């Protein structure tokens, strides 16, 4: 979905991203008991003004992935890498990105260290504050 970043106030962008993440949320079973997908949804807004969403896949052996990874994969299919703002949600809660997700965002595009991350309570911090003294920062 293409939207103009400049035409929407920040609070509207935040609310829309949360709503888009909630829209894909909803756990459902996979092959066997305890394997699920969809218990976490994520949405991100690129610097080009596009929104991409994803859901988590919770399976054994460490081969599943987070909702943020799925949203990033959707973004990459469109050959975009720069993220303006991102959010992940569970049932009734905003979730901070795990360390693996934080690292993925930074490695996809070093400028993503400036990505605004929506945290519980609708607090917003740039990714660089969640990854202090990151090895990609070269001064």
Residue pairs with C-beta under 8 A, 6 or more apart in sequence:
1 50
1 51
2 49
2 50
3 16
3 45
3 49
3 50
3 51
4 49
5 13
5 45
5 47
5 49
5 84
8 16
13 45
13 85
14 85
14 87
14 118
14 122
14 124
16 51
17 43
17 44
17 45
17 51
17 85
17 86
17 87
17 118
18 43
18 87
18 89
18 94
18 118
20 43
20 51
20 53
21 41
21 42
21 43
21 53
21 67
21 87
21 88
21 89
22 41
22 89
23 41
23 53
24 38
24 41
24 43
24 53
24 54
24 55
24 67
25 38
25 39
25 40
25 41
25 55
25 89
25 90
25 91
26 38
26 41
27 36
27 37
27 38
27 39
28 36
28 37
28 38
29 35
29 36
30 36
30 37
30 57
30 59
34 60
35 58
35 59
35 60
36 58
37 55
37 56
37 57
37 58
38 55
38 56
39 56
39 58
39 90
39 91
40 55
40 56
40 66
40 67
40 88
40 89
40 90
40 95
41 53
41 54
41 55
41 56
41 67
41 88
41 89
42 53
42 54
42 55
42 66
42 67
42 68
42 70
42 71
42 86
42 87
42 88
42 89
43 51
43 52
43 53
43 71
43 86
43 87
44 51
44 52
44 53
44 68
44 71
44 72
44 75
44 83
44 84
44 85
44 86
44 87
45 51
45 83
45 84
45 85
45 86
46 52
46 75
46 80
46 82
46 83
46 84
47 80
47 82
47 83
47 84
48 80
48 82
50 75
50 78
50 80
52 71
52 72
52 74
52 75
52 78
53 70
53 71
53 74
54 67
54 68
54 69
54 70
54 71
54 72
54 73
54 74
55 67
55 70
56 64
56 65
56 66
56 67
56 70
57 64
57 65
57 70
58 64
66 88
66 97
66 98
66 100
66 101
67 88
68 86
68 88
68 97
68 101
68 104
68 105
69 100
69 101
69 104
71 86
72 83
72 104
72 105
72 108
75 81
75 83
76 108
81 108
81 109
81 112
82 109
82 111
82 112
83 105
83 108
83 109
83 112
83 115
84 115
84 116
85 115
85 116
85 117
85 118
85 124
86 97
86 105
86 115
86 116
86 117
86 118
87 94
87 117
87 118
88 94
88 95
88 96
88 97
88 101
89 95
93 120
94 118
94 119
94 120
94 121
94 122
95 120
96 117
96 119
96 120
96 130
97 105
97 117
97 130
102 127
102 130
102 131
103 131
105 112
105 115
105 127
106 112
106 113
106 127
106 131
106 134
106 136
107 136
110 136
112 127
113 126
113 127
113 128
113 131
113 134
113 136
113 137
114 126
114 127
114 128
115 126
115 127
116 124
116 125
116 126
116 127
117 124
117 125
117 126
117 127
117 130
118 124
119 125
128 134
128 137
